[in-house]
């Protein structure tokens, strides 16, 4: 028994995340992307997004070995065109409803329903594409969620949110995160998330009122608690082996990050955003600790490639945050 405990303790290790991105390098990428997107009337945007993701992923390392993103602008362009066509079709139908019924309320209702209907497809497609294009040590990540199942659950959760006047929204967010993360794979490693709506609801209710009562001062503790809740409930498992994530972030750390990023962006007329983005990525990596006993040398490839980037472009187009 003592031998077993000793062996378990010896196997436990810390997995260290690091970020090496530099504001000057990222600024160069942003400037070129802005100019090419402008000169091509927006058509270069998928290639611009692919370059940003390649840089950010390539500058992120776990135990001194970097991640790799292999998505291409060509793949994202096809998804980009599909999103634009969907958006144009929605606006066309919206115009018909307005002209025929002569009242904006039904048109607005249609727009909301169309956006809600797109969300589960966008979330599913984005995760499936981006994860299949992300690798570490030559092993691809993957997403095994079922689009039909996610869509049915999402519509059910949205219905509950509507009839509870938004209160169920906390459970909606946690249910989506729990479903999506439980379907993420890295080789034989399975991801999981055990956050629940009740805890999330009270955490944000407290944060909201305390931020008001303290004239905004508590906002940095609130942000710390949100980050910690997301991270502390994440885990990975490979058979009996497990990795548990833990947040090291403090309210003071968020204060420095957010205030300096704000000043960098404002006083440089937006050009400092490149440095602000890199500071954010470095802060996230520095404040996530992973501890466990999974031997990453024994992980094998299990996931297939997926080239349909419609979901990836949709979540970007409608600014849906999956982080």
N, C-alpha and C positions, 0 to 999 in steps of 0.2 A: 504493500500500500504506500509506504513512504517512498519507495523507489519510483512508483508511478507518478506521485506528486512532484518529486524532484525532476523527473524527465519532462513533465508538463511545464514546469517553471523554466527549465532550460530552453525549451522550444519557443516560449513566448518572446516576441520581439516587437520593436516599434518600427513602423513603416513611415518614412519621412517624405513629406511633400515639399518641393521647392519650386520657385518660379524665378527665371533668369531674364525675363523680358526687360528691355530698356525703352524708356520713353522716346529717346532720339530715334531708335530703329523703328518703333511703331509709328512715330510721327511721319517718317519717310513713307511708310506703307500707306498711311491715311491720306497724305497729300496726293500721291500718285493715284490712289483709288478715287478721291474726290474729283480730280481733274479728268480722268478717263471716264468716270460716270457722267460728268457734266458734258463732255464733248461727244459722248455717244447717246445723249438724251436718255440716260438711265439704263441702257441695255448692258453696260459693263458691270452693273451692280452684282450679279451672281459671281463673277470672277473676283470682284473686290471682296465679297464676303468669304469666298474660299481662301483668299490670301490671308485675311485676318485670322480665320480659324487655324490655318496651317501654322501661322506664327505663334499664336497663343498656345496651342497644343504642343508645338515643338519646343517651346520655352518652359514647359511644365515637366517636372521630373519627379519620379518616385524612387527613392533609394538610389539616386544618382543616374537613373536611366530614364530617358525622355519618352513622352508620348508622341504619337504620330497621327496626323489627320491626312487621309488620302483622297478626300472629296475633291472634285474638280468644278471649275466654273461652268464647263459644258453640261455636266449633270444638273447643276443648280439652275442653269439657264432654262432647261426644259421644264423644271418645276416652277420657275419664275413665270414663264409664259402661261402655264396652266393656272396659276394663281391670278394673273392679270385677266385671263379669259373668264374665270369664275367671277371676279369682281365686276367686270363689264357686264356679264350676264345678269348679275344681281341688280345692278343699276338700271339695266334695260327693263327688267320685269318691274322694278320699283317705279320707273317712269310710266309704264303701262297702267299699273294700279292707280297711280295718282291721276292720270288723265281720264281713266274710265270711271272711277268712283268719286272723283272730285273732292277727295278728303285725304289729308296727309297721314291721319292716324293709322290707317290700314297699311300704307306704304312703310311707315316707320316700324310697325309691328312686323312686317315681312323682313325688313332689314335685320332686325334683332334675331328673328327666327333663323334666317340664313346664316348669320354669324355663329349662333349657337350650334347649328347643325354642322358647321365646318370645324369647330373646335376639336372634337374627338378625332376626326380624320387628320387634322393638322398635328395634334399631339402624337398620335400613333405613328404617322408617317415620318415626322421629324426624328423621333427617337429611333425608329427602325433604320433610317438612313444614316444619321450622324454616328450612331454607335457602331454600325457595320463599317463605317469609314474611319473609326478610331481604333488604334492598336497600341499595345505596349509590349515590348520585347518580342515583337513579331506575332503576337496573339491578338486577334480581333475581339472587340466587344460585340454584344448583340442584344436585341430586344425581341422577346418571344410573346409579347402581348397579342391578344386577338382583337382585331379592329371592331368586329361586330359586338363582341362582349363589352368592350370599352364604351362603344357608342350607346348600347342599351343601358348600361349602368350610368353613364354620364347624363343621359336624358332623364333618367329616374331621379338622380341626385339634383339636377336642375329643377325638376318639378317640386321636390321637397323644399328646395331653397325658395322658390317662388311662393308656395303656400305658407311658409313660415316667415314671410317678409324679410328674407335674407339671413335669418338666424342660422339656418342649416348650411350656409356658405362655408362655415368653419369645417364641418364634416365633409362637404363637397371637396374642399381642397385636400384634406387629409386622405380621403378615399382615393382621389386621383393619384396622389403621391405614393400611397401604399400599393396601389395596383401597378403603376408603371415601374416603380423601383423593384418590386418583387419579380418582375419579368426581365430584369437586366441580367446579363450573363457576361462573364469574362472567362472564356474557356469553361471549365467545370465549376467555376466559382459563381454562386448565386447571391444576388444582392437582396436586401430586405429593408423594410421601413416599418416601425411599429408605433408611429405617432397616432393620436386619436383626436377626433373633433372636439370632445369635451375639454381636454387640456388646452387645445389651441384656441378655443373660444374664450376661455377665462383668461388665458395669457394676454390675448389682444384686448379684451374688455378692460382688464386692469391697466394695460399699457396706454390705452386710449384716454381713460379718465385721469390717470396720474400725469400724463403728458399735459393735459389741459390744466390741471390743478397746479402744476409746477411751471406753467408758462413755457412749456417746451423742453425744459431741462431733462425730464425723465426720458425723452425720446431716445437718448443714447443707450440707456439701460434697456429700453424696450427693444431696440434694434439688436442689442447683445443677446437678449432672451430669445428673439426670433431665430437668430443664427444658430444659437446653441440648441434650440429645440429641433431644428432641421438636422443638424449634424449628429447630436447625441442619440438620435433614434435610428441612425443608419448602421447597418452591419452587413458583413459578407460571410458566406460559409462555403466550405468545400468538404462535404462529408461531416466528420466530427470536428474538423478544424474551423476556426472562426476568427474574424477580425471585427473589432468594435471601434466605431469612430467616436471622437470626443472633441468638443470645442474648447479652445484656450482663449477665445476672444473676451475682451473686457469692455466696459462702457467707455473707459478712457481711450482705448484703442480705436473704437468707433468714432469717438469725438475727434480725435486727431485725423483719422482717415477722411471723414466726411467734410470737416471744416477746411482742411488743407486742399482737398479735391475741389471744393466749391471755389476757394480763392484762386487756385490754379486755373480753373476754367474761366471764371469771370474776368480776372485781371489780365488774361492773355487773349481776350475776345474769342474764346473757344479753342484756340490753338493748343492750350495746355491740357486738353482732354486726353491726348495721347499719354501724357505722364500720369494723369489721374487714373486712367484705365489700368495702366501697368501697376500703379500703387495698389489698386483694388485687388488685382489678381495676386499680387505678392502677399497682401494682407490675408486673403482667404487661405492660401497655401500655408502660410506661417502659423495660422491659428486652427489648423485641423490636424489632430493626432490620431493615428490608427495603430491599435495594438492587437496582437493575436498570434496565432501559430500556423497560419497558412504558408506552406512552402511554395513560393512563386516559381521555383525551378521545376516543379512537378506539374505545372498547369499546361494543358494541351489545347490545341485549336478545336473548337466545336461549332463555331458560328459561320454562317454563309454571308456573302456580300449582298448588298441591296443598293441599287443604283437610282431608284425613284426618289427624287428630292422634292416632290410636291409639298410634303408636310413640312420639311425644313424651311422652304421659302414661305409657306403660309404662316408659320409661327413668327417668322421674322417680319413679314409684311404687316401682320396685325399686332406686332410687338408683344407676343405671348412669352412670358418668362418661364422656362422649364428648369432653371437652376435650382 
